[in-house]
Each structure stands twice: as C-alpha cells, then as structure tokens.
C-alpha cells in the first residue's frame, strides 16, 4: 500500500504564492509518475501538473507559467510551487502517484485564494 500525505495548503490573497508538498511512503516502485490534481466545488477533478518517471513534466494550460512541479526522488516527494494565484485556483488539491495502471491518492489539501 502507498500513503500520500499532502501539506502546504491554506488561504492566500490573489497574486500570492503557496508551495504544496506530497510525501509518499509505504510500498516503493522503480517507475512511477507523481502529480497534482485539483477539484473545485461542483466540478470534476482535473490535472494541474504531473512529473513523469522519465523526467517529463506536463502542465494544464491554467497552470503554465505560474505553477512549477518538482520532484525529489530520494525523498519520494513531489512539490507544487504556485505563484500569481487567482481566485479561480481555489480548490482541494490532491497528490497522485500512478504506476502499473494503478493510481494512489492523498487526502487533499485546501487552497483558497481570496480576491
């Protein structure tokens, strides 16, 4: 089993920054993707950014130029640096680890951006 623990969410004013962290523990894998998704009230869970095992990063259009995903393989941790936050970024942010066709999810961390 895999446990993902997110941290770093909170309340911030528009234009501010937050850094989310997600630490994975438990079962280990040699090849896996780690990324961030978000879900706003009444909406589906959408991809924000993902760091693939080969080092390729993928961003949602809404995140490009403002968010940066990074990964520390030694610590099994993925980060999401979010700058220039907007009220529409308000959502619960979920960390995900996927491998061999299976996805694991964290419990989510709330990010609220006030205008």
CORSUL-V721217 format. One record per residue. N is the residue number from 1. RES is the residue in one letter. SS is DSSP state (alpha for helix, beta for strand, coil for the rest). Layout:
n | res | ss
N | RES | SS
N | RES | SS
//
This chain:
n | res | ss
1 | X | coil
2 | X | beta
3 | X | beta
4 | X | beta
5 | X | beta
6 | X | beta
7 | X | beta
8 | X | coil
9 | X | coil
10 | X | beta
11 | X | beta
12 | X | beta
13 | X | beta
14 | X | coil
15 | X | coil
16 | X | coil
17 | X | coil
18 | X | beta
19 | X | beta
20 | X | beta
21 | X | beta
22 | X | beta
23 | X | beta
24 | X | beta
25 | X | beta
26 | X | beta
27 | X | coil
28 | X | coil
29 | X | coil
30 | X | coil
31 | X | coil
32 | X | coil
33 | X | beta
34 | X | beta
35 | X | beta
36 | X | beta
37 | X | beta
38 | X | beta
39 | X | beta
40 | X | coil
41 | X | coil
42 | X | coil
43 | X | coil
44 | X | coil
45 | X | coil
46 | X | beta
47 | X | beta
48 | X | beta
49 | X | beta
50 | X | beta
51 | X | beta
52 | X | coil
53 | X | coil
54 | X | coil
55 | X | coil
56 | X | coil
57 | X | beta
58 | X | beta
59 | X | beta
60 | X | coil
61 | X | coil
62 | X | coil
63 | X | coil
64 | X | coil
65 | X | coil
66 | X | coil
67 | X | beta
68 | X | beta
69 | X | beta
70 | X | beta
71 | X | beta
72 | X | beta
73 | X | alpha
74 | X | alpha
75 | X | alpha
76 | X | coil
77 | X | beta
78 | X | beta
79 | X | beta
80 | X | beta
81 | X | beta
82 | X | beta
83 | X | coil
84 | X | coil
85 | X | coil
86 | X | coil
87 | X | alpha
88 | X | alpha
89 | X | alpha
90 | X | coil
91 | X | beta
92 | X | beta
93 | X | beta
94 | X | beta
95 | X | beta
96 | X | beta
97 | X | beta
98 | X | beta
99 | X | beta
100 | X | coil
101 | X | coil
102 | X | beta
103 | X | beta
104 | X | beta
105 | X | beta
106 | X | coil
107 | X | coil
108 | X | coil
109 | X | beta
110 | X | beta
111 | X | beta
112 | X | beta
113 | X | beta
114 | X | beta
115 | X | coil
//
